[in-house]
Amino acid sequence: MALETTLILFKPDALQKNVTGQVLSRFQAEGFVIRGIKMMKLSDEILAEHYAHIASMPFFPSVREFMQETPVIALALEGENAIARVRDLLGPTDSTQAAAGTIRGDFGFKDSDSKMRNVCHASDSPEAAAAEIKRFFKEDEVFAF
């Protein structure tokens, strides 16, 4: 197994529903270690960079608006095979398809028009995790013990 650090963003719906503590507890119960955590407001620039793959799409303004409804919590988590395991814990991106017992199944919106309201973003590859951690954290904000 590979020791990995992944990025999680607690999205505005997680903060609005006040479930961030419950979700973080699930990650910690699985043995993940917090390497960095902070609350921040996302600028237009960081959102355009983070969502570069969809920034030219007609629905991107609604994604940007949603992600700026509240601050988000950025979390760098470390653990064995963290990227795949975190994504398994979260469940499918579409909360309406997420099984009970997954984070999105338990806390995500079940309205089919709210697919972006799915509690957390999580890195999908080691390369994405490295780029995303660098995007959301300064070098001195991620710690090793």
Accessible surface in RSA format (square Angstrom, percent):
REM  Atomic radii and reference values for relative SASA: ProtOr
REM  Chains: A
REM  Algorithm: Lee & Richards
REM  Probe-radius: 1.40
REM  Slices: 20
REM RES _ NUM      All-atoms   Total-Side   Main-Chain    Non-polar    All polar
REM                ABS   REL    ABS   REL    ABS   REL    ABS   REL    ABS   REL
RES MET A   1   183.30  94.9 102.67  67.9  80.62 192.0 103.00  87.6  80.30 106.4
RES ALA A   2    53.58  49.3  44.91  69.3   8.67  19.7  51.88  73.1   1.69   4.5
RES LEU A   3   113.96  63.5  83.42  59.7  30.55  76.8  83.42  58.6  30.55  82.2
RES GLU A   4    37.26  21.4  30.55  23.1   6.71  16.0  17.73  34.3  19.53  15.9
RES THR A   5    39.26  27.9  27.06  27.4  12.20  29.1  13.97  18.8  25.30  38.2
RES THR A   6     0.15   0.1   0.15   0.2   0.00   0.0   0.00   0.0   0.15   0.2
RES LEU A   7     0.00   0.0   0.00   0.0   0.00   0.0   0.00   0.0   0.00   0.0
RES ILE A   8     0.00   0.0   0.00   0.0   0.00   0.0   0.00   0.0   0.00   0.0
RES LEU A   9     0.00   0.0   0.00   0.0   0.00   0.0   0.00   0.0   0.00   0.0
RES PHE A  10     2.47   1.2   2.47   1.5   0.00   0.0   2.47   1.5   0.00   0.0
RES LYS A  11    17.99   8.8  17.99  11.0   0.00   0.0   0.32   0.3  17.67  18.8
RES PRO A  12     0.00   0.0   0.00   0.0   0.00   0.0   0.00   0.0   0.00   0.0
RES ASP A  13     0.11   0.1   0.02   0.0   0.08   0.2   0.08   0.2   0.02   0.0
RES ALA A  14     0.11   0.1   0.00   0.0   0.11   0.3   0.11   0.2   0.00   0.0
RES LEU A  15    38.18  21.3  20.16  14.4  18.02  45.3  22.60  15.9  15.59  41.9
RES GLN A  16    92.46  51.7  53.88  39.4  38.57  91.8  39.91  85.0  52.55  39.9
RES LYS A  17    83.85  40.9  59.50  36.5  24.35  58.0  53.95  48.6  29.91  31.9
RES ASN A  18   125.12  86.3 111.85 108.1  13.27  32.0  23.91  57.5 101.21  97.8
RES VAL A  19    11.35   7.5  11.04  10.0   0.31   0.7  11.35   9.9   0.00   0.0
RES THR A  20    26.58  18.9  25.83  26.2   0.76   1.8   4.99   6.7  21.59  32.6
RES GLY A  21    45.73  56.4   0.00   N/A  45.73  56.4  39.43 108.2   6.30  14.1
RES GLN A  22    96.05  53.7  89.66  65.5   6.39  15.2  40.74  86.7  55.31  42.0
RES VAL A  23     0.00   0.0   0.00   0.0   0.00   0.0   0.00   0.0   0.00   0.0
RES LEU A  24    33.54  18.7  33.54  24.0   0.00   0.0  33.54  23.6   0.00   0.0
RES SER A  25    65.20  55.1  59.80  79.8   5.39  12.4  31.53  67.2  33.66  47.2
RES ARG A  26    72.52  30.4  68.57  35.0   3.95   9.4  34.01  46.5  38.51  23.3
RES PHE A  27     0.00   0.0   0.00   0.0   0.00   0.0   0.00   0.0   0.00   0.0
RES GLN A  28    89.21  49.9  75.52  55.2  13.69  32.6  18.09  38.5  71.12  53.9
RES ALA A  29    89.00  81.8  46.44  71.7  42.56  96.8  58.40  82.2  30.60  81.1
RES GLU A  30    82.41  47.3  67.71  51.2  14.70  35.0   6.77  13.1  75.65  61.8
RES GLY A  31    53.07  65.5   0.00   N/A  53.07  65.5  35.33  96.9  17.75  39.7
RES PHE A  32     6.37   3.2   0.20   0.1   6.16  16.0   0.20   0.1   6.16  17.6
RES VAL A  33    58.59  38.6  55.38  50.1   3.21   7.7  58.59  50.9   0.00   0.0
RES ILE A  34    43.22  24.6  36.41  27.1   6.80  16.4  36.41  26.2   6.80  18.5
RES ARG A  35    28.74  12.1  26.72  13.6   2.03   4.8   5.27   7.2  23.47  14.2
RES GLY A  36     3.93   4.8   0.00   N/A   3.93   4.8   3.93  10.8   0.00   0.0
RES ILE A  37    85.15  48.5  62.23  46.4  22.92  55.2  62.23  44.8  22.92  62.2
RES LYS A  38    55.55  27.1  46.23  28.4   9.32  22.2  39.06  35.2  16.49  17.6
RES MET A  39   111.84  57.9  83.20  55.1  28.64  68.2  54.20  46.1  57.64  76.4
RES MET A  40    39.76  20.6  31.96  21.2   7.80  18.6  39.76  33.8   0.00   0.0
RES LYS A  41   158.85  77.5 137.47  84.3  21.38  50.9  81.00  72.9  77.84  82.9
RES LEU A  42     7.73   4.3   0.53   0.4   7.20  18.1   1.01   0.7   6.72  18.1
RES SER A  43    51.43  43.5  41.22  55.0  10.20  23.5  41.79  89.0   9.64  13.5
RES ASP A  44    75.78  53.1  70.48  70.1   5.30  12.5  19.97  47.0  55.81  55.7
RES GLU A  45   130.65  75.0 120.41  91.1  10.23  24.4  72.68 140.6  57.97  47.3
RES ILE A  46    27.36  15.6  24.53  18.3   2.83   6.8  26.99  19.4   0.36   1.0
RES LEU A  47     0.46   0.3   0.46   0.3   0.00   0.0   0.46   0.3   0.00   0.0
RES ALA A  48    43.65  40.1  39.66  61.2   3.99   9.1  40.05  56.4   3.60   9.5
RES GLU A  49    97.66  56.1  84.83  64.2  12.84  30.6  35.10  67.9  62.56  51.1
RES HIS A  50    13.38   7.3   2.64   1.8  10.74  27.5   1.44   1.5  11.95  13.9
RES TYR A  51    22.24  10.4  22.24  12.7   0.00   0.0  19.54  14.7   2.71   3.3
RES ALA A  52    70.74  65.0  49.63  76.6  21.11  48.0  50.96  71.8  19.78  52.4
RES HIS A  53   142.95  78.1 104.85  72.9  38.10  97.5  86.93  89.6  56.02  65.2
RES ILE A  54    32.37  18.4  32.34  24.1   0.03   0.1  32.37  23.3   0.00   0.0
RES ALA A  55    37.75  34.7  20.51  31.7  17.23  39.2  20.69  29.1  17.06  45.2
RES SER A  56   110.74  93.6  72.98  97.4  37.77  87.0  56.99 121.4  53.75  75.3
RES MET A  57    86.08  44.6  82.13  54.4   3.95   9.4  57.51  48.9  28.57  37.9
RES PRO A  58   125.36  91.4  94.08  85.8  31.27 113.7 106.95  88.3  18.41 114.4
RES PHE A  59    95.37  47.7  88.39  54.7   6.98  18.2  95.29  57.8   0.08   0.2
RES PHE A  60     8.93   4.5   8.93   5.5   0.00   0.0   8.93   5.4   0.00   0.0
RES PRO A  61    67.66  49.3  64.64  58.9   3.01  11.0  65.04  53.7   2.62  16.3
RES SER A  62    53.76  45.4  47.43  63.3   6.33  14.6  43.35  92.3  10.41  14.6
RES VAL A  63    13.14   8.6  13.14  11.9   0.00   0.0  13.14  11.4   0.00   0.0
RES ARG A  64    74.44  31.3  74.44  37.9   0.00   0.0   2.15   2.9  72.28  43.8
RES GLU A  65   124.27  71.3 117.05  88.6   7.22  17.2  40.41  78.2  83.86  68.5
RES PHE A  66     5.98   3.0   5.06   3.1   0.92   2.4   5.60   3.4   0.38   1.1
RES MET A  67     1.07   0.6   1.05   0.7   0.02   0.1   0.41   0.3   0.66   0.9
RES GLN A  68    66.28  37.1  45.84  33.5  20.44  48.7  21.51  45.8  44.77  34.0
RES GLU A  69    76.49  43.9  40.29  30.5  36.19  86.2  30.06  58.1  46.43  37.9
RES THR A  70    29.59  21.0  24.30  24.6   5.29  12.6  28.09  37.7   1.50   2.3
RES PRO A  71    43.05  31.4  42.88  39.1   0.17   0.6  43.05  35.5   0.00   0.0
RES VAL A  72     0.07   0.0   0.07   0.1   0.00   0.0   0.07   0.1   0.00   0.0
RES ILE A  73    26.39  15.0  26.39  19.7   0.00   0.0  26.39  19.0   0.00   0.0
RES ALA A  74     0.00   0.0   0.00   0.0   0.00   0.0   0.00   0.0   0.00   0.0
RES LEU A  75     0.00   0.0   0.00   0.0   0.00   0.0   0.00   0.0   0.00   0.0
RES ALA A  76     0.00   0.0   0.00   0.0   0.00   0.0   0.00   0.0   0.00   0.0
RES LEU A  77     0.00   0.0   0.00   0.0   0.00   0.0   0.00   0.0   0.00   0.0
RES GLU A  78    31.50  18.1  31.32  23.7   0.19   0.4   0.67   1.3  30.83  25.2
RES GLY A  79     8.18  10.1   0.00   N/A   8.18  10.1   8.18  22.5   0.00   0.0
RES GLU A  80    68.92  39.6  66.91  50.6   2.01   4.8  37.41  72.4  31.51  25.7
RES ASN A  81    46.19  31.9  45.89  44.4   0.30   0.7   9.21  22.2  36.98  35.7
RES ALA A  82     0.00   0.0   0.00   0.0   0.00   0.0   0.00   0.0   0.00   0.0
RES ILE A  83    11.33   6.4  11.15   8.3   0.18   0.4  11.24   8.1   0.09   0.2
RES ALA A  84    61.00  56.1  54.16  83.6   6.84  15.6  59.64  84.0   1.36   3.6
RES ARG A  85    69.01  29.0  67.39  34.4   1.63   3.9  34.94  47.8  34.07  20.6
RES VAL A  86     0.20   0.1   0.20   0.2   0.00   0.0   0.20   0.2   0.00   0.0
RES ARG A  87    88.40  37.1  82.37  42.0   6.02  14.3  21.72  29.7  66.68  40.4
RES ASP A  88   110.50  77.4  94.38  93.9  16.12  38.1  30.91  72.7  79.59  79.4
RES LEU A  89    44.42  24.7  39.94  28.6   4.49  11.3  43.39  30.5   1.03   2.8
RES LEU A  90     0.42   0.2   0.42   0.3   0.00   0.0   0.42   0.3   0.00   0.0
RES GLY A  91    12.42  15.3   0.00   N/A  12.42  15.3   7.90  21.7   4.52  10.1
RES PRO A  92    63.13  46.0  49.58  45.2  13.55  49.2  62.32  51.5   0.81   5.0
RES THR A  93    80.96  57.6  75.60  76.6   5.37  12.8  55.74  74.9  25.23  38.1
RES ASP A  94    30.17  21.1  28.56  28.4   1.61   3.8  18.39  43.3  11.78  11.8
RES SER A  95     1.88   1.6   1.39   1.9   0.49   1.1   1.39   3.0   0.49   0.7
RES THR A  96    45.42  32.3  19.53  19.8  25.89  61.7  16.53  22.2  28.89  43.7
RES GLN A  97   127.24  71.2 101.75  74.4  25.49  60.7  31.11  66.2  96.13  72.9
RES ALA A  98     9.21   8.5   0.00   0.0   9.21  20.9   0.14   0.2   9.06  24.0
RES ALA A  99    64.12  59.0  52.65  81.3  11.47  26.1  62.92  88.6   1.20   3.2
RES ALA A 100    94.47  86.9  66.18 102.1  28.29  64.4  67.16  94.6  27.31  72.3
RES GLY A 101    58.83  72.5   0.00   N/A  58.83  72.5  33.72  92.5  25.11  56.2
RES THR A 102    26.14  18.6  25.17  25.5   0.97   2.3  26.14  35.1   0.00   0.0
RES ILE A 103     0.65   0.4   0.65   0.5   0.00   0.0   0.65   0.5   0.00   0.0
RES ARG A 104    11.87   5.0  11.87   6.1   0.00   0.0   0.00   0.0  11.87   7.2
RES GLY A 105    11.36  14.0   0.00   N/A  11.36  14.0   0.06   0.2  11.31  25.3
RES ASP A 106    61.14  42.8  27.68  27.6  33.46  79.1  16.39  38.6  44.76  44.6
RES PHE A 107    25.43  12.7  23.96  14.8   1.47   3.8  25.43  15.4   0.00   0.0
RES GLY A 108     7.10   8.8   0.00   N/A   7.10   8.8   0.00   0.0   7.10  15.9
RES PHE A 109    66.51  33.3  61.84  38.3   4.67  12.2  65.13  39.5   1.39   4.0
RES LYS A 110   110.06  53.7  87.13  53.5  22.93  54.6  81.88  73.7  28.18  30.0
RES ASP A 111    76.24  53.4  63.44  63.1  12.80  30.3  28.47  67.0  47.77  47.6
RES SER A 112    71.20  60.2  61.26  81.8   9.94  22.9  33.41  71.1  37.79  52.9
RES ASP A 113   130.72  91.6  97.80  97.3  32.93  77.9  31.23  73.5  99.50  99.2
RES SER A 114    17.62  14.9  13.79  18.4   3.84   8.8   2.98   6.3  14.65  20.5
RES LYS A 115   109.44  53.4 103.41  63.5   6.03  14.4  52.53  47.3  56.92  60.6
RES MET A 116    63.07  32.7  54.53  36.1   8.54  20.3  60.43  51.4   2.64   3.5
RES ARG A 117    53.53  22.5  53.53  27.3   0.00   0.0   4.25   5.8  49.29  29.9
RES ASN A 118     2.21   1.5   2.21   2.1   0.00   0.0   0.05   0.1   2.16   2.1
RES VAL A 119     0.25   0.2   0.25   0.2   0.00   0.0   0.25   0.2   0.00   0.0
RES CYS A 120     0.00   0.0   0.00   0.0   0.00   0.0   0.00   0.0   0.00   0.0
RES HIS A 121    35.36  19.3  33.18  23.1   2.18   5.6  20.90  21.5  14.46  16.8
RES ALA A 122     3.32   3.1   0.18   0.3   3.15   7.2   0.18   0.2   3.15   8.3
RES SER A 123     0.63   0.5   0.00   0.0   0.63   1.4   0.23   0.5   0.40   0.6
RES ASP A 124    94.54  66.2  71.39  71.1  23.16  54.8  15.53  36.6  79.01  78.8
RES SER A 125    32.32  27.3  30.58  40.8   1.74   4.0  25.60  54.5   6.72   9.4
RES PRO A 126    78.38  57.1  70.42  64.2   7.96  28.9  72.97  60.2   5.41  33.6
RES GLU A 127   130.43  74.9 118.99  90.0  11.44  27.2  74.70 144.5  55.73  45.5
RES ALA A 128    26.34  24.2  17.44  26.9   8.90  20.3  24.64  34.7   1.70   4.5
RES ALA A 129     2.01   1.9   2.01   3.1   0.00   0.0   2.01   2.8   0.00   0.0
RES ALA A 130    67.26  61.8  52.53  81.1  14.73  33.5  60.79  85.6   6.48  17.2
RES ALA A 131    49.47  45.5  38.39  59.2  11.09  25.2  45.76  64.4   3.71   9.8
RES GLU A 132    16.25   9.3  16.25  12.3   0.00   0.0   1.83   3.5  14.42  11.8
RES ILE A 133    25.26  14.4  25.26  18.8   0.00   0.0  25.26  18.2   0.00   0.0
RES LYS A 134   172.41  84.1 153.88  94.4  18.53  44.1 101.83  91.7  70.57  75.2
RES ARG A 135    56.20  23.6  30.34  15.5  25.86  61.6  12.09  16.5  44.11  26.7
RES PHE A 136     2.74   1.4   0.39   0.2   2.35   6.1   2.08   1.3   0.66   1.9
RES PHE A 137     9.64   4.8   1.10   0.7   8.54  22.2   3.33   2.0   6.31  18.1
RES LYS A 138   141.63  69.1 133.48  81.9   8.15  19.4  86.43  77.8  55.20  58.8
RES GLU A 139   172.32  98.9 146.41 110.8  25.91  61.7  67.92 131.4 104.41  85.2
RES ASP A 140   109.72  76.9  91.47  91.0  18.25  43.1  49.79 117.2  59.93  59.8
RES GLU A 141    47.25  27.1  43.38  32.8   3.87   9.2  21.18  41.0  26.07  21.3
RES VAL A 142    49.08  32.3  31.73  28.7  17.35  41.8  31.73  27.6  17.35  47.0
RES PHE A 143   117.35  58.7 112.03  69.4   5.32  13.8 116.26  70.5   1.08   3.1
RES ALA A 144    93.87  86.3  63.38  97.8  30.49  69.4  63.45  89.4  30.41  80.6
RES PHE A 145   186.89  93.5 114.24  70.8  72.65 189.0 147.90  89.7  38.99 111.6
END  Absolute sums over single chains surface
CHAIN  1 A     7500.4       5952.3       1548.1       4321.9       3178.5
END  Absolute sums over all chains
TOTAL          7500.4       5952.3       1548.1       4321.9       3178.5
